[in-house]
Amino acid sequence: MMNTKKLVTLSNQNPRLTIRTLATLMAINDNEGCSVSELSQFMKVNEKNVATTIRRLEEGRDSGDVKLIKV
């Protein structure tokens, strides 16, 4: 289950990152090594949305060209 207070705090600290991006990063951190399908189930969102967010994180598009994850 996502920690809403933690998401809000992280969002305030990192205004460039969307809530979706932060939630995805938190889910990856809590479930390292899991598949996109497993992440989407954990987050209770569409698998396509998770895959898109992961691709954007890998490319650095949501973080000022800083690649936040490596797949």
C-alpha distances in whole Angstrom, upper triangle without the diagonal:
4,6,9,12,12,12,15,16,16,17,20,21,21,23,23,20,18,15,14,16,14,10,12,13,10,9,13,13,10,12,15,18,16,17,16,16,13,12,12,11,7,7,9,12,16,17,20,18,16,19,21,19,19,23,23,21,24,27,26,26,23,24,28,29,27,25,22,21,24,23
4,6,9,8,8,11,13,13,14,17,18,18,19,20,16,15,11,11,13,10,7,10,11,8,8,12,12,10,12,15,18,16,18,17,17,15,12,12,12,9,7,10,12,16,17,19,17,15,18,19,17,17,21,21,19,22,24,23,23,20,21,25,26,24,23,20,19,22,22
4,6,5,6,9,10,11,12,15,16,16,18,19,16,15,12,13,14,11,9,12,12,9,10,14,13,11,14,17,20,19,21,20,20,18,15,16,16,13,11,14,16,19,20,22,20,18,21,22,19,20,23,22,20,23,26,24,24,21,21,25,27,25,24,20,21,24,24
4,5,5,6,9,10,10,12,14,15,16,18,15,13,10,12,13,11,9,13,14,11,12,16,15,15,17,20,23,22,23,21,22,20,17,17,17,15,12,14,16,19,21,22,19,18,22,22,19,20,24,22,21,24,26,24,24,20,21,24,26,25,24,21,22,25,26
4,5,5,6,9,10,11,12,14,15,18,16,15,11,14,15,12,11,15,15,12,15,18,17,16,19,22,25,24,26,24,25,23,20,21,21,18,16,18,19,23,24,26,22,21,24,24,21,22,26,24,22,25,27,25,25,21,21,24,27,25,25,22,23,27,28
4,5,5,6,8,10,11,12,14,16,14,13,11,13,13,10,10,13,12,9,12,15,13,13,17,18,22,22,23,22,24,22,18,19,20,17,15,18,19,22,23,24,21,19,23,23,19,20,23,22,19,23,25,22,23,19,19,22,24,22,22,18,20,23,24
4,5,5,6,9,10,10,11,13,11,10,7,9,10,7,7,10,10,8,11,14,13,14,16,18,21,21,22,20,22,20,17,17,18,16,13,16,16,19,20,21,18,17,20,19,16,17,20,19,17,20,22,20,20,16,16,19,22,20,20,17,18,22,23
4,5,5,6,9,10,10,13,11,10,8,11,12,9,10,14,14,12,15,17,17,17,20,22,25,25,25,24,25,24,20,20,22,19,16,19,19,22,23,24,20,19,23,22,18,20,23,21,19,23,24,21,21,17,17,20,23,21,22,19,21,25,26
4,5,5,6,9,10,13,12,12,10,14,14,10,12,15,14,13,16,18,16,17,21,22,25,25,27,25,27,25,22,23,24,21,19,21,22,25,26,26,23,22,24,24,20,21,24,22,20,23,24,21,22,18,17,20,22,20,21,18,21,24,26
4,5,5,6,8,11,9,10,9,12,11,7,10,12,11,10,14,15,14,15,18,19,23,23,24,22,25,23,20,21,22,20,17,20,20,23,23,24,21,19,21,21,17,18,21,18,16,19,21,18,18,14,13,16,19,17,18,15,17,21,23
4,5,5,5,8,7,7,6,10,10,7,10,13,12,12,15,17,16,18,20,21,24,24,25,23,25,24,20,21,23,20,17,20,19,22,23,23,19,18,21,20,16,18,20,17,16,19,20,17,17,13,12,15,18,17,18,15,18,22,23
4,6,6,9,9,10,10,14,13,11,13,16,15,15,18,20,19,21,24,24,28,28,28,26,29,28,24,24,26,24,21,23,23,25,26,27,23,22,25,23,19,21,23,20,19,22,23,19,19,15,14,16,20,18,20,18,21,24,27
4,6,9,9,11,12,15,13,11,14,16,14,15,18,19,18,20,23,23,26,27,28,26,29,28,24,25,27,24,22,25,24,27,27,27,24,22,25,23,20,21,23,20,18,21,21,18,18,15,13,15,18,16,18,16,19,22,25
4,6,6,9,10,13,11,9,13,14,13,14,17,17,17,19,22,22,25,25,26,24,27,26,22,23,25,23,20,23,22,24,25,24,21,20,22,20,16,18,19,16,14,17,18,14,14,11,9,11,14,13,15,13,16,20,22
4,5,7,9,12,11,10,14,15,15,16,19,20,20,22,24,24,27,27,27,25,27,27,23,24,26,24,21,24,22,24,25,24,21,20,22,20,17,18,20,16,15,19,18,15,14,11,10,11,15,14,16,15,18,22,24
4,7,10,12,10,10,14,15,14,16,19,19,19,22,24,23,26,26,26,23,26,26,22,23,26,24,21,23,22,23,23,22,19,18,20,17,14,16,17,13,12,16,15,12,10,7,6,8,11,11,14,13,16,19,22
4,7,8,6,7,10,11,10,12,15,15,16,18,20,20,22,22,22,20,22,22,19,19,22,20,17,20,18,20,20,19,16,15,17,15,11,13,14,11,10,14,14,11,10,6,6,9,12,11,12,11,14,17,19
4,5,5,6,9,10,11,12,14,15,17,18,20,20,23,22,22,19,21,21,17,17,20,18,15,17,15,17,18,17,13,13,15,13,10,13,14,12,11,15,15,13,11,8,9,12,15,14,15,13,15,19,20
4,5,5,6,8,10,10,12,14,15,16,18,19,22,21,20,18,20,19,16,15,17,16,12,14,13,15,17,17,13,13,15,14,11,13,16,14,13,17,18,16,15,11,13,16,18,17,17,15,16,20,21
4,6,5,6,9,10,10,12,14,15,16,17,19,18,17,14,16,16,13,12,15,13,10,12,10,12,13,13,9,9,12,11,8,10,13,11,11,15,16,15,13,10,13,16,17,17,16,14,15,18,18
4,5,5,6,9,10,11,12,14,15,16,18,17,17,14,16,17,13,13,16,15,12,14,13,14,14,14,10,9,11,10,6,8,11,9,8,11,13,11,11,8,9,13,14,13,12,10,11,15,15
4,5,5,6,9,10,10,12,14,15,17,17,18,16,18,17,13,14,16,14,12,15,14,16,16,17,13,12,14,14,10,11,14,12,10,14,15,13,14,10,11,14,16,14,14,11,12,16,17
4,5,5,6,9,10,10,12,14,16,15,16,14,15,14,10,11,13,11,8,11,11,13,14,15,12,10,13,13,10,11,15,14,12,15,17,16,16,13,14,18,19,17,16,13,14,17,17
4,5,5,6,9,10,10,11,13,12,12,10,12,12,8,9,12,10,8,11,10,12,12,13,10,7,10,11,7,8,11,11,9,12,15,14,14,12,13,17,17,16,14,11,11,14,13
4,5,5,6,9,10,10,12,13,13,12,15,14,10,12,15,12,11,15,14,16,15,16,13,10,12,13,9,9,12,12,9,11,14,13,14,12,12,16,16,14,12,9,9,12,13
4,5,5,6,8,10,13,13,14,14,16,14,10,12,14,11,10,14,14,17,16,18,15,12,15,16,13,12,16,15,13,15,18,17,18,15,15,19,20,17,16,12,12,15,15
4,5,5,6,8,11,10,11,10,12,10,7,9,10,7,7,11,12,14,13,15,14,10,13,15,12,11,15,15,13,15,18,18,19,17,17,21,21,19,17,14,12,15,14
4,5,5,5,8,8,9,9,12,10,7,10,12,10,10,14,14,15,14,16,14,11,12,14,12,10,13,14,11,13,16,16,18,16,16,20,20,17,15,11,9,11,11
4,6,5,9,10,13,13,15,13,11,14,15,12,12,16,17,19,17,19,18,14,16,17,15,13,16,17,13,15,18,17,19,18,17,21,20,17,15,12,10,13,13
4,6,10,10,13,13,15,12,10,13,13,10,11,15,16,18,17,20,18,15,17,19,16,15,19,19,17,18,21,21,22,20,20,24,24,21,19,15,14,16,16
4,6,6,9,11,12,9,8,11,11,9,11,14,15,17,15,18,17,14,15,18,16,14,17,19,16,17,21,21,23,21,21,25,24,22,19,16,14,15,14
4,6,9,11,13,11,10,13,14,12,14,17,18,19,17,19,18,14,15,18,16,13,16,18,15,15,19,19,21,20,20,24,23,20,17,14,11,12,11
4,7,10,12,10,10,13,14,13,15,18,18,19,16,18,18,15,14,17,16,13,16,18,16,15,19,20,22,22,22,25,24,21,18,15,12,11,10
4,7,8,6,7,10,11,10,12,15,15,16,13,15,16,12,13,16,15,13,15,18,16,16,19,21,22,22,23,26,25,22,19,17,14,13,11
4,5,5,6,9,10,11,12,14,14,13,10,12,13,10,10,13,14,11,13,16,15,15,18,20,21,21,22,26,24,22,19,17,14,13,10
4,5,5,6,9,10,10,12,11,10,7,9,10,7,6,10,10,9,11,14,13,13,16,18,19,18,20,23,22,21,18,16,13,14,11
4,5,5,6,9,10,10,10,9,6,9,11,8,9,12,13,12,14,17,17,17,20,22,22,21,24,27,26,25,22,20,17,17,14
4,5,5,6,9,10,10,11,9,12,13,10,11,15,14,13,16,18,18,18,21,23,23,22,24,27,27,25,22,20,17,17,15
4,5,5,6,8,9,10,8,11,11,7,9,12,11,10,14,16,15,16,19,20,20,19,21,24,24,22,19,17,15,16,14
4,5,5,6,5,6,5,8,8,6,9,11,11,11,14,16,16,17,20,20,20,19,21,25,25,23,21,19,17,18,16
4,5,5,7,8,8,12,12,10,12,15,15,15,18,19,19,20,23,24,24,23,25,28,28,27,24,22,20,21,19
4,6,8,11,10,14,13,11,14,16,15,15,18,19,18,20,23,23,24,22,23,27,27,25,23,20,19,20,18
4,6,9,9,12,11,9,12,14,12,13,17,17,17,19,21,21,21,19,21,25,25,24,22,19,18,20,19
4,7,9,12,11,10,13,15,14,15,18,19,19,21,24,24,23,21,24,27,28,27,25,22,21,23,21
4,6,9,7,7,11,12,11,13,16,17,17,19,21,22,21,19,22,25,25,25,23,21,20,21,20
4,5,5,7,9,10,11,13,15,16,17,19,20,21,20,19,22,25,25,25,23,21,20,21,19
4,5,5,6,9,10,11,12,14,15,16,18,20,19,19,21,25,24,24,21,20,18,18,16
4,5,5,6,9,10,11,12,14,15,17,18,17,17,20,23,22,22,20,19,18,18,16
4,5,5,6,9,10,11,12,14,15,16,15,14,17,20,20,20,18,17,16,18,16
4,5,5,6,9,10,10,12,14,15,15,14,16,20,19,19,16,15,13,15,13
4,6,5,6,9,10,10,12,14,14,14,17,19,18,18,15,14,13,13,11
4,5,5,6,9,10,11,12,11,11,14,17,16,16,14,14,13,14,13
4,5,5,6,9,10,10,10,9,12,15,14,14,12,11,11,13,12
4,5,5,6,9,10,10,10,12,15,14,13,10,9,8,9,8
4,5,5,6,9,9,10,12,14,13,13,10,10,9,9,9
4,5,5,6,5,6,9,11,10,10,9,9,9,11,11
4,5,5,6,6,7,10,9,8,6,6,6,8,10
4,6,8,9,10,12,10,9,5,6,5,6,7
4,6,8,9,10,7,8,6,8,8,9,10
4,6,5,6,4,5,4,6,8,10,12
4,6,6,6,8,8,10,11,13,15
4,6,7,8,9,9,11,14,16
4,6,5,7,8,11,14,16
4,5,9,10,13,16,19
4,6,9,12,13,16
4,6,9,11,14
4,6,7,11
4,7,10
4,6
4
